């Protein structure tokens, strides 16, 4: 190998090395995940699983993934550092935090929420006292009921979206506690329902209470709002061994390959918008 060839190869290797450094040191976008992690072991199990999973995907797909349990960080200055906000298990309760989040979304911010982040029921500790969030932004309104135990469901694609590009028309979800809502999302012109429970899933749930088993009906589980850069997933409740008192996790949300792919594609889609 002559001197000129060696120099050329050295330059090529240097260029390749530099491109890798640029790729890893210049993230595509930044994500901040808010969580509480104090109530319901099923939600706590999910958020620990989610934080680990999202951190791994951040390394693989060159985005920043930060987490915080300090909801006081939900302010304009802090949020300005991030392209996408995640609510893993709850929602903000302080008026100033709610105002900051609404302004963030109305100014083009991205949001992904899971399971209990949409919960609201006047006859509970989580009141339906945030009209913009539950009726306009999410569109679902108040929580009505849920299935029990957490069980897998066959989910069906209802509308086209870039977030759905890598999943089949129907697929089997991870076990979950499924919610029913007061508002019919099909009647909301701003809502695009992406996934709903397929009829082949019925009966859904095992009880023991009869009303915890669904035999029919239409149940959206993933949707977006055309007015905002957002997506909501009803998933986020792992199955837990409550009965014997071990609180051991019996199922994991990200064990479903198709479901995990959907969540990843949805986050990358929000990050690009």
Secondary structure as GFF3:
##gff-version 3
##sequence-region A 1 273
A	DSSP	alpha_helix	3	25	.	.	.	ID=ss1
A	DSSP	beta_strand	30	34	.	.	.	ID=ss2
A	DSSP	alpha_helix	41	61	.	.	.	ID=ss3
A	DSSP	beta_strand	64	68	.	.	.	ID=ss4
A	DSSP	three_ten_helix	71	73	.	.	.	ID=ss5
A	DSSP	alpha_helix	76	79	.	.	.	ID=ss6
A	DSSP	beta_strand	84	87	.	.	.	ID=ss7
A	DSSP	alpha_helix	95	106	.	.	.	ID=ss8
A	DSSP	beta_strand	110	114	.	.	.	ID=ss9
A	DSSP	three_ten_helix	115	118	.	.	.	ID=ss10
A	DSSP	alpha_helix	131	131	.	.	.	ID=ss11
A	DSSP	pi_helix	132	137	.	.	.	ID=ss12
A	DSSP	beta_strand	143	146	.	.	.	ID=ss13
A	DSSP	beta_strand	154	157	.	.	.	ID=ss14
A	DSSP	three_ten_helix	162	164	.	.	.	ID=ss15
A	DSSP	beta_strand	170	172	.	.	.	ID=ss16
A	DSSP	beta_strand	179	181	.	.	.	ID=ss17
A	DSSP	three_ten_helix	185	187	.	.	.	ID=ss18
A	DSSP	beta_strand	191	197	.	.	.	ID=ss19
A	DSSP	three_ten_helix	199	201	.	.	.	ID=ss20
A	DSSP	three_ten_helix	210	212	.	.	.	ID=ss21
A	DSSP	beta_strand	220	225	.	.	.	ID=ss22
A	DSSP	beta_strand	229	233	.	.	.	ID=ss23
A	DSSP	three_ten_helix	253	255	.	.	.	ID=ss24
A	DSSP	alpha_helix	257	272	.	.	.	ID=ss25
###
